[in-house]
């Protein structure tokens, strides 16, 4: 490898003779360590060699070795001699005076990889032949995949031309072609940027290399030539013995909001490539590429996080993301600006509109203080505006977990003592609500932040992220869970999401629940208006309209007369969490008009019914070991397979500590007949772990194997796949998603293959999409068409409000009547999805009521139950 001579990257390595070393005419070198593991800079190594009356060289071999005269004498550490080319971290590097060139390889998109090209060759001990130097893989022209982005200079680029070397655009001007890549020599130039005192803005715009605070260094190294504490001032520190504005000069400026200081070096580091035809700003790095340390990785990660935190886009991005989670799906620029200011300053001050002297300040004054950010969102002008609350596009939908917390906190949930510290509080929340604490299915959360449902939202270009969870399964499941919490406390019975029952209990005798709601109305509990007003405040922030309030008051009064105060309160609470304003954060204006379910596409009775069933066995599988040539009829291909999966992977097995071959022996295969196919083998072997039942289906003509199907849109090699493919070929998650989308050229990246098929078929026939247990990208179609996926549970569709002990279903539906044109589009979306889900669930249950599949599929596992469905 090529090493930076200024970094302590390698062991001391010196050539020369001494009294008890027999050189035998060979150029040997010894490691002269002061302590084990010592690393020196190049100049320090030169000094070390001089001290021992030796010289730096390009040795043929490094000693000492066991049983040789001079073994481990003269401060040499045998441990410092050992090395390996297999693992970078296990290699002991030694200084050499041989030349070593640093090149770059540029891919078609302008990403670069660093290449090391040492001039020396290696000559194994006892061999007369010399070989090219063995270069580490991450800087090896034939092996590297370590490409990264750089800032190419565009100042001298012609119109319509690329700013970096490219095979077809500029034929790697000054470099050499290597397939679809350009390989170029490099030249590093470091120059001073300013030769006089600049302004603060110019410092920030032109300097990119950080520096240490010179005042904490040795005072003999730096001296201040300009020093100021002004907010827009620039302090200048020169290195002793150099000019005022050299490359080592350090500028100090004050951070805009928190008064921290930023130190920047007066230097611009430029890398020119291809004989100076192209150049880019030198990329920063925190670790030595020859001798990387874990601590350096931590430091670089922290520096990157600081960079992200201080990026100008971070405050509005964080604010908009949090606003969406806090009920403002489409925040105004003014709301975002106020939050961004609070993020940058770490402070937010609320002022009483009636008395400007009455203020409350939130935050510590540190950038990114979430107290200040949260206060700016919830106490900003938009959040407290009664006018905006009536805007149909203001606010947003609540997340399922937020609604659960609204109920539990607003109605005084208290955990039972018997369940405290013994069992978890929630169970199956992810499966029932579509959300669970710490249960996000991947790094992209439970739903897309930019999701636009069909209808008013997509027509107005407004997002409603939470509506991605508005499917049959989660709507019915979450409402049932809320109802059970209100009626029976938190348990896992009848669709509840509480912790598991105590041993020996069942839903007919559940015992004490995990916890219960303790809300008690203040004042006259015989007054329905008094009780409902308090519930409306707690659960809907007083957004409940007068007509809905009157409906709930009537139910409360009637239930109070017939079943008592406790039952009346529970019935009112059930209706309150069924009202559309409980599910949205702006006002709804319902009409006295029944809302009807969305009609299905008219069915042409002359068209036969046909279903496409996609079974996704989630998880990893070695597809190269499912179907292989069988040795009986295809011995040559079987031997080739064994070689590729066995001997050729010997080095991989060494690194992975795998002691067995990856190929399948004949005894691991179930033979199948392929004589009627166009394959080169008359028979193949199926991995016996697939099972004889699967083979029997193949023999009966019910199963076919599709081999060599994957996401490659063209043949590629190890050297060009990065340039020729547009996806992560070695990511299990990505390849699974690609199998759902079947969109190699990313023309419809937001849709799945079955979703697109349904969209097209829906132009001329009645279509529907059903997913078992969870939604899948394969079913996603054009969102503007509004063809939703019906997600049903693995055990089948759930009945809406299973324990309707107060006969409230019809009242719940009436609370979700049609609304006026000026009503909330968010609550209207919720109500329509509720009515549709209720109707579809009822229809599915009716259709499946008399279907018996227990004899066809096992009920003992999730897969069998999904097959039953």
N, C-alpha and C positions, 0 to 999 in steps of 0.2 A: 504494500500500500504506500501511497504518498502521504507524508505527514507534515503538519505545520511545524516548522523548525522552532517556532516561538512557544510551542506547547510541550509540556513534560509528558510525552507520549510513549517513550520507549526506554529500554534498559541501556545502561552503558555498555558499549561494545568497542573493544580496542584490540588492534593487531600488534604483534611483535613478539620477540622471544624473551625467555628468561632461563635461568640456569637449569632447572629441572623439567623443562618442557622440550620434547623432541619434536620439532616441526616437520621434519622429513620433507622439506621443500614445499609444504602445503600452506596456503594462506589461512591460518587459523585466527580466530578471535576469542577473547575471553570476556566474561561479564564481570565487571568490577563494581559490585554493589556495596554501598555503605551499610545497607540493611535490606532485608528481604522485601522484594516488591518495589524497590526504589525505581522511580522514573525520572528521566532528565530531559531537558531541552537539548537541541542539537549542539548549541554552544557549550552547554554544561558538559556534554559528553566529550567534546573536543578538549576542554580543560581537564577532565578526568584522565583522558588518555595521556596528556602532556605530563600530568602529575606522576604517572606511572611509567614515564619514559617510553610511551608507545604512541600509536597513531590510529586515527579513524580510517576505516578501509571498507572494502566491499568483500567480506570474507566468504570463503568457500564453505566453511562450516563453523559452528559455534560450539565451544566446549565449556567446561570440562565434562568428561564422561567417566563413568565408573571403570575402575581398574587401569586407568591411565595415570602416568606419572604427572603429578601436579593436580590431581583430582581435588577439587574444592579447597585449593590453597589460595592465599593472597586475597582474602575477603570475598571470594566468589561464592555465590549461593547456587547450589545445584538446582534448587527450585526455580531460580530465575532463568535457567537455561531452557527448561522444558517448554515446548510450545506445540501448537496444533493448528492446522489450517481448517479444521472441521467447524469449530465454534469460535467466533470472534472473541468472546469473553474468556476463553480458555487459552488464548494465544499470547505468548510472550514476544513482544516486538522488540527489535534491536536496531539501533541506528546504523546506517550505511551511507557511504559517500557516493553511491550510485545515483544516476539521474532518474527522475520520476516525473512524468508529465500528467497534469490534470486536464482532462477533456470533459466535454458535455455531449450527451446524446439527446437530441430534440425530437419529440414525437410530432405527428401531424397537427396537434392542437396547441403546440408551443410549450408543453410541459417538458421539463428537463430532468435528466438523470446524470449524476456525477460519475465519471469514469476515471479510474487510475490506470496509467500506462507506464509501469516501471521499465527502465531500459535494460535492466539486468536479466540474465537467464539463470536457471538453476541446474546444477550438475550433481545428481545423487551420488553419495559416497560409493566409490568403487565402480562407477559407470563412466565410460569414455564420452558419452553423449550428453550434450546440453539441451535443456528444454526451456520453453518460455516460462517466465515467472508465473506462479500460481497466485492469481489475484482473488481477493475476497469477493464473494458473490454479489454483495450489495453495491460494489463499484466495478463489477466485471462486465465488460461490453456484451458478453454472451449470456449473462445470467440475470442482470439487474432488472427489477420491476419497480424500483424506488423512484418514481417520477413525482415532481412537485412543481407548483406554479411559481413563476418569477415575474417581476415587473419589467417587461421589455420596453425599451425606449421607442417612442413613435415619432420623435421630432424630425427625423430625416427619411421617413417612409413615403414612398410615392403613392399617389392616389390609386386605390384598388389593390395595393400590394400588402403583403403580410409583414409584420414587424419582426419576424423571427425566421431563421433558416427553414426552408421547406423544400421538399423534393420536387414538386411540380411548380410551385409559385416562383422560386428563384434558384432552383437546382443547387440548394445548399451553398450559396455563393461564398466561396472561400473555404468550404468544408468538404467532407467526403460523404457520399451516399452509402447508406447501409440499409437496403430494402426500402421501407417507407420512412426511414429515419435519417437525420443528418447527424454526423459526428464532427465536432469542431474542437480545435485547440482553444485555450483560454489565456487571457492576459488580465491581471488584476491591477487596477490603478486606484490609488487613494489620494484625494486632493482636498485642500481646504475649501470650504464653501464661502465663508465671509472673510473679507479683509478689513472690515470696519464694523462699528457697532450696528447691528440690525434691530428692527422692531420685533416685538413679541410675535406678531402674526407671521413675519418672515421666518423666524426661527422655527415655528411650528410647521410651516409649509415646506421647508427645505431641509431640515435636519431629521434623520431617521435612526441615528445610532445613539443609544443611551450611554450614560456615563455615571460613575460614582460621584458622590458628593465630595468635591475637592477639599472641603473644610475638615473632613474627618480623616483625610490622608495625612501623610507626613508633611508638615508645614513647609519643609524645605523643597517639596516637589512642585507646589502650585502657589501662586500669589494672585490676589484680586486686583484687576485693573479697573473694573467697574462693579460697584456693589449697591444694590437697591432692594427695598422691600415693597415698592409700589406694585399695585396689582397688574399694571401693564408694563412694568419695568423689566429690563434684561440685565442680569449680572454676568460678568465675564471673568473667567479665571484662566490665566496663562501658565503654561508649564515653564518652570525656571530654566533659563538657558535657551529658550526658543523665542520666536517672534510673538507679538501680541495675538495674532490670529493665525496660528498654525493648525495643523490637523489634530493636535493634542489639546487645543483650547477647549474649555468647557463653558457652556452657557447655562444659566439658571433662570427659569421663569416660574411664575406662580400659577398653579392650577386654578381654573376659573371659579369653582364653587367652594372647595373645601380648604383652600389656602395651603395645600401641600405643594412642595417644590418638585419641578421636573428638571432633570439634568440631561443635556444633550451635547454630544461631541461635535465639534466643528469639522466634520469629515463627511465626504461622499465617497463610498466604495463602489466602483464600477467594474463589472466583468465584461470585457469585450471578447467576442467569439468570431470564428471564421475570418481571421486576419483583420479584425476590426470592422467588419461589415455590419455587425449587429452587436448590441450590448444591452445589459440589464443591470439594475441596481442589485448589488450583492445581497443575498438573502441572509438574515441573521440566523445564528445557531447557538445553542447553549451547551453543546457537548462536543467533545473531540471525536471525530468520525473514526479515528484509529483506536481510541481507548474510551468508549462511552461509559459513563457512570450513572447509576440509578439516581443519584442525587441530582444530576444535571437534567434528567428527564422530569423530575419533580419541578425543578426550577423553571424549565421551559414551559411546562403545563401551567404553572402559576402565572408566568409572564403572559402566556396566551390568554388566560382567563382575565387578567388585568386589561389586556388589549381589547378583548371583547367588551368588557364592562365599560371601558372608556370610549368605545366607538360611538360616533354620533348617532348611529341608527339604533343603538341598544335601548335608550330610554323609551322612544315611541313604540318599539317592538314589544318590550316587556309590558308597557302600559296597555297596549291594545290586547295583548294576550290575557292579562289579568282582568281587564274590563269584560272580555267575553265570558270569562269564568264567573264574574260577579254580576252578570245580568245585563250587560250593555254590549250586545252583539255587533252593533254598528255605531261606535262612538263618534261624536262630532270632532272636528279638528280642534275646537276650543277645549273640549274635555281632555283630549290626548295631550295638547300643549300644556295644560295645567298639571297633568300627571307627570309629563316629561320634565318639567321644571322642578317638581318635587323630587323626582328621581335624582336629578343632577345636583341639587342643593342639599338633599337629605332632610328638607324641612317643608312642612305645609302648615299654614296658619288659616284657621277658620275664623270668620268674622260674623258676628250676629247682624243679620240684615237690619234689625231695628236699632242696634246700638253698636256702632263701629268700634267703640272702645272695649267691647266685650269680645275677647279673642281667646282661642285655644291653639297652641302650637304643638305639632306632632313631629317627632323625628329627632335624631341626634346631630344633624348637620353633616353626616357622612354620606357620600354618594351611594345611592341604591338603598337607602334606609327604607325598609318595607312598611314601617309605621307611617312614614310620610306619604309613601306611594298609595297605600290603602286608604288613608284619610282623604287624599286628593281625589280618589275615585268615588268614594262613598259620600263625601261631604262637599264635592265640587258643585258649581252652579247648576250644571245639567242634572246631577243626581237629585238635587233638592227642588227642581222646577216642577210645579204642579201643571204647568202648561204642557211641558214635554211629556208628562205622564199620560196625557190624552192624545199624544201623537201616535198614530197607528203603527209607525215604523220604529218608534223609540223602544228601548229596553231589549228584551229577548226572552228566550225560554230558559227555565231553570233546569239544571242537571238533576238526574235522579237522586244522587247522593245529597245534593243541596236541599232537595225537597224532604228527604228523610231527616236531615239535620234540622230543617225548619220545624218539622213536627216534634222531634225529640226535645229540642231546646225550647221551642215556644210553648209546649204543653207539659214541660217539667218532667222529663224522663228521669227516673231513678232506678238504678240497677239494684236487683235483689241481692241481699247479703249472701244468700246461699250460692249465688252464681259468681260472686266477685272472686277473682283470682283462680277460679277453678275451671272455667270454660270460656272460650272466646264469645264475645258478645254477638257478632254477626256471623251468619253461615249462608253460603250460596248467594251472596249479594251480587256477585259478578254474573251469575247465571240467571238471576231473576230480574235485577234492575238494569243490567248492562254496565254497571259500575261497582267497584269495591275499593275500600281504602287500600292503597299500595298495590292495587291489582291491575294497573294499566297493562294491556296486552303487549305493547311494544313502546318504543320511544316516542311514538306519534300520538300517544294518549288514546282515549276511548273513542274519539271522533275527530274528524278533520276540522281545523279551525276555520277553513274557508268553504265549508259545505253550504251549498245553496239548494234548498228543496224546490221542487217544481211548483209552479203557481205564482202567487203574488211575490214571493221572495226572488225567484230567478228573473221575473219580469222587471223587478225594481233593482236588480243587482245587489240584493241584500243577503248577507249570510245569516244562517241560523245553525251553528255548529251542533248544538244539542239535539236538533231534530233528526240527526243521523241515527239516533237511538229510537226514533219513533217507529217501531215496527210492531207487528202483532204480538210477538213474544214478550217484549219488554214493556209495552203499554199495559197489557193484561196482567203480567207478572208484577210490575211495580205497583199498580193500583191495588191488586189483591194484597200485596205486602203491607201497604199503608193501612188498608182497611183492617187487616188482622192485628196490626200494632195498636190501632185505635180501640178495637173491640176486646182483644184478649191479652194485650201486652206483647212484649217481644218474645216470640217463640218461633219454632220452625214448623208449626202445624198449619194446615190449610193455606199453604202458599206464603207463610211467614218467613222471615229471614233471620230469626233469632238463633242463638246457639243451640246445640243439640240438647235433647231432653236428658234429664237425669236417668241413669240406668234403671230399668224396670218400669219406666213410665211410657205412655203412649198418648196419642192425640185425644183419645177419649178420656184419659186420666193424666193430663200433662203435668200436674203439680204446679209449683210456683214458676212463673215465666222468668226469663233473664232479667227483665225489668218492666216497669209499668209507667204510664203517664199519670201525673199527679195534679194536672191543672184543675183549679177550682175557680169558677167565676166569682168576681167581687160583686157585692151588693145583692139585689133581689134576683134570686135564681128562678123565681116563678115568672119573671118578665122575659119573654122570649127576645124582645128587642135588645134588652140589656146584655143577655148572654151572647147573642149572635154578633152584636157590635164588638164585644171583646174578642171573640174568636176571629172576626174579620180583621181586627187590628193585628193580632198575633200571627195569623196565617196568610193574610193577603195584603198587609200594609195598608189597610183601609181602601183597597181598590174594588171591593165587591160592590156591584151596582145594586140599585134599590130593588129591582124586580127579583134578582137572585136572592137578595137578603130576605125579601118577603116570603119566597118559597121555603127557605130554610127555617125561618121563624115559624111558619105554619107547621112544618114537620116537627120542630122542637115542641111546640105547644101540644100537638096531638099526642106525641110519644110521652110527654110529661104526664098527660092525663091517663094514658093507658098503661105505661110501664114504669113510670117514676123518673126521678131526676137524673140518675146515673145513665139510664138507657137513653133519655132525651139528649143528654150531652154527647154521648157517643154517636147517636144518629146525626146530630148537627155537625160533629167533627168529620164524619164520613162524607157528608155532602159538601162541607167546606173544602176538603182536599180533592173534590171532584169538580169544583168550579174552575173554569178556564183561567181566572186571574190568580189562582194558586200556582199554576204551572208557568205563568209568564210574569214579567215585571213591568207591564203597563196595563192600561184599563181596557176592558172589553165592554161592548154595548150590544147585548143579546136582544133579539127580537122575539116576539111571541109567534115564532114560526119553527116548526119541527125541522131539524137538520136531517137530511137523508144521506145514506151511505153512497160513496162514489160508485156509479154503476160499472160493471165489467164491460169489456169489449163485447159487442153482440156476437153470439156464436152462430156460425153457419152449421146447421144440423146435418148438412150433406157431407161435411168434412169429418173424416174419422179422427178419433182421439189418438194422440201419440205423445209419449213422454220421453224426454232425454234425461237420463239419470247420471249424474257425475258423483263418483265416490272418491273422496280425497282421504287417503290414509295418512294422516298427519304424522310427520316425523322423518327421520333420515333413513335411507336405504342405499346399500351399495348396488347400484343398478348394473354394474359390470359383472356381478355375481348372481344374477337372476336367471339369465338364459345364456348358455355357453355351448360351443361345439362339443358334441359327444365323441369320445375317443373311438367308439366302435366303427362309425361311418365317416368320421372326419378327423383322422389322427393328426394330420399336418396342422390344421387350424387349432386343434386342441393343444398341440405342443407349442404353437405360437402364443396361444392364450396363457399357458402355464409359464412361459418365459416372461411375458409382459407382466404377469401378476405375481411372479415368483422371483426369479433371479434378478430381473431388472430393478426390483424394488429392494434389493439387499441393502443398499445404503440408507434408504428410507427406514427400513426396519432397524438399522443400527441406531439412527437418531431417535426413533420413536420407542426404542426398547421393545420392539415386537419380535418374538422369538419364532413365530411360525409364518409360513408363506401365506399370501393373500389369495392364492388360487384354490379352486375346488378340486378335490380328488374325485376319482370316478365313483367312489362310494358315497359321495355327497350329492350325487345327481340322480334325478328321476328321468329316465329316457322317454322322449316323446318323438313321434313320427312326423317328419317334415318333408316326406318324399313328394308330396303334391304341391309343394311351394316352389318359388323360384330362387330359393336359397342354395348356396353352394354345398350345404350339408344335408344328407338324407335324414339325419336325426340330430336332435339337440338334447341337452341335459338341463332340466329345471332344478334349481336349488331345492333340496329336499325340505328346507325350512319353510318354503312356500306352501307345501302340503299336498298330499295325494288328492284331496278333494278338488283342488284347483286344476290338477292335471286331468282328473276325470271329466271336468267341465270342458277342458280343451278337447279331449278325445270324443266328447259328445257333440262337438261343434258349437258349443256355447261360449267359448272364450278364444280370442286370438291374441297373439303377442305382436306388439309393434316395437321393433328394435331400432336402435340408433336414432331415436327421436329426441330432439333437444332444442335449445334456444339459439344455436348458431345459425345465422342467416347466410353464412358462406364459410368455406374451409379456412381455418387459421392455423398458425403455428405458435410455438412458445415465444417467438421473437416479435410477432406482429399482432397478437390478439388484443393488446391494449388499444392499438390504433384502429383495428378492424371491427371491434364489437362495441356496443353501447350499453352493456350491462355488466354486472359483477358476476362473472362466470363461476366463481368459487364460493359464493354466498348461498347457503341452503335457503334462507328466507327469500332472497331475490329470485332464485331459480323457481321456487314454488310459486311466487307471484307471477313470474313470466309464463308458467304453464297455465295459469288462470287467464292471462290476458291474450296470449298468442298474438303478440304485436311487436315483432322483432325490430321494426323500424320506428316504433313509438309514434305512430300516426294517430292512435286513439288511446293514449297511455292511461286515461282515467276510466277505461271500461274493460269488461271481461268478454271472453269469446261467446259465452252463452247469453250474456246481456245484449250484445250486438245482434246475435241471431234472433232473440226475442223481439228486439226493436223492429227488425226487418219483417219478420213473420207477422208482427202485429198490424202491419199495413193492410193485410188482407184476411186475417183470421183472428179468432179469439185466443189470446195467450195469457199465461200467468207464470209466475216464478215463485217457487217454494224452496226454502232452505231449512234443513233440519238442524236445530240446536243453536246455530249461529249464522250470521250473514257471511257471504264469501264474495271476494272480488270478481270471481268468474261470472256472477249474475248481474254485475253492475252494468247498466246500459246508459243511454243518453238521459241525463237528469232532466232535460227540458220536457221529456215525454211523460214524466210522472208515473212510470210503470214500476211500482214498488215491489220489493221482495217480501213475501209473507214468510217470516221466520217463526217456526213453531218449535216447541221443545222436543227433546229426544223421546219423551213419553207421549207426545201428541199435543194438540192445542189445549190450553188451560181454559176452564170455564170462568167467565167474568164474574167477580164477586161471589165466590163459592159459598160463603156463609152470610147470605143476605138476610139476617135474622129480623131486620126492621123493614123488609120489603121496600128497598130504596132504589132498585135498578131504574125504574122508569123516571123517578125524580132526578136521578143522576143524569140520565139522557136529556131531560128537559132543561137542566142547567147548561147544557151544551148545545142549545138551539142555534139557529142561524143568527148571524150578527149583521149590524149595519155596515155600510161602506166605510164609515169612519172608525170602525172598531180595530182593535189590535190585530195585526196580521199574525203575530206570534201565537196569541191565544186561539185565534181562529184555526191556525194550523193544528194546534193541539186538539181542539174539539173535533175537527174533521177526522183526524187520525184515531181518536177514541171511538167515534161512531163506526168508522170503517173496521177497526179491530174487533169491536164488539160483534158486528154483523158477521165478519169472516169467521171468527172463533165459533160462533153459534152454528154457522153453516158447516164448518169442518167437523164439529162434534156430531152433528146430525148425520153427515155422510159416513163417518167412521163408526157410528154407534153399534152397528151389527156386523162389523168386519172382524173376523177372528184370524190373527196371524201368529198366534202363540205356537202353533205346531210347525211353522216354517222357520222361525228365527228364535234364537235363544234370548231369554229375558234376563240372563245373568250378567250381562255386561252392556256398556254404553253402546257399542257398535250394534249388537243384536237389537237393542231397543230402538235405535235409529232406523235399522232395517225394517222393523215392525211398522214404524211410522211411514 
